Amino acid sequence: MGGVEKTRGGGAERATSRDVARLAGVSHTAVSFVFNGRAQGNLSAETQEKIRKAAEQLGYRPNAVARGLRRRRTAVIGLVTDEIATSPFAGRLLRGAMDMAWSSEHLVLTVDSGQDPVAEDAAVAELLDRRVDGIIYAALSLRRARVPEGLHRTFAVLANCLPEDGSLPAVIPAERAGGRSAARVLLDAGHRRVALVGGLDDIATAERLRGFRDVLRTVGLTAEKDWIVRTGGEIAAGYQGALRLLDGVPAHRRPTGIVCYNDRVAAGVLHAAARLGLDVPAELSVVGYDDQEHMAAFLSPPLTTVALPHRAMGETAVRLLLDAIDSGTAPPVTTRRLECPVVTRGSVGPAPSP
């Protein structure tokens, strides 16, 4: 069979399904069956393969707009974020959402509101006007979120936040389990004098602290009041918190392991340890949280940490949304909690001898 080439104005014109049919020696209907998911039971495997090879040879891609019109869909998902698009910390959520959507032949149209409720409502209204198939609302950090006006008029899923009114499904990190994992890393290394540094007045802090205490109880320990140091979420907070725990304290009375609210706090703890001449991990072990890109792996020593499942949250939220769109039924109003895996590096060692 010879190739098919069409030109217009001196350039190559995009191949059509009729070009594929001519090259494969089949009917136009057969090509439509293959690219509309109706080939099974209508065409032999040999014919399907012939059509796909012809399409590949021509560089043919189905017209998403035309297919969307036939299905009364646009193959576009809206993603409204509070400040993720302008933050370096949560890009993996966006990538996960976009990759999952693309694998299902959908595009993602993203709007960042800058945490402005008026802008959020306007963003949802604009996306609805553009007839997106559904909308994901995503937050930079775990919190209870006001549901933007208009979000209930379409299929919708929340990512990394919980609806204040409990009206929509949500995909969030399993923060309590993550807190357990962080503490377990230290207990498994033999540490029994364990502290926690950092934290904000938010859901994540409360859940991680609950998990931390859960694990201590499994070995008959309770968290010492003075060893739960709530100083904030930045490097300076970690530095100041570590000094309160370690500076001037005899070795037999200070913690040998510290769980940190996040990797920035952990960086401050490592800085304080270096200033005090404490070797990490020989004299002090440190566990972070977040597995922050371009940071955790580059600290000295590289940080053992608990990873937030940003990418998995984006993927899962899109999958839930696409399932709802395909079935025509709103997803169940449930909260799906995703695992926060431990990433082992060099900041944890065996507990030092008493």
Buried (B, 14 or more C-beta within 10 A) or exposed (E): EEEBEEEEEEEEEEBBBEBBBBBBEBEBEBBBBBBEEEBEEEBEEEBBEBBBEBBEBBEBEBBBEEBBEEEEBBBBBBBBBBBBBEBEBBBBBBBBBBBBBEEBEBEBBBBBBEEEEEBBBBBBBBBBEEEBBBBBBBBBBBBBBBBBBBBBEBBBBBBBBBBEEEEBBBBBBBBBBBBBBBBBBBBEBBBBBBBBBBBBEBBBBBBBBEBBBBBBEEEEBEBEEEBBBBBBBBBBBBBBBBBBBBEEEEEEEBBBBBBBBBBBBBBBBBBBBEEBEBEBBEBBBBBBBBBBBEBBBEBEBBBBBBBBBBBBBBBBBBBBBBEBBEEEEBBEEEEBBBBBBBBEBBBBBEBBEE
